[in-house]
């Protein structure tokens, strides 16, 4: 079960990270910030769950 949660976090975090760079959102100024913040949070959780060092020090 832990592997499924970790895979979901990795997939969704990567999706948000890519969308924060690629997507053009008109009249939604905070959506890019949300994508960046949550992708970092999710990918940081993946790093902690897999025993890797978190770049932000978290």
Secondary structure, 3 states (H helix, E strand, C coil): CHHHHHHHHHHHHHHHHHHHHHCCCCCCCCHHHHHHHHHHHHHHHHHHHCCCCCCCCC
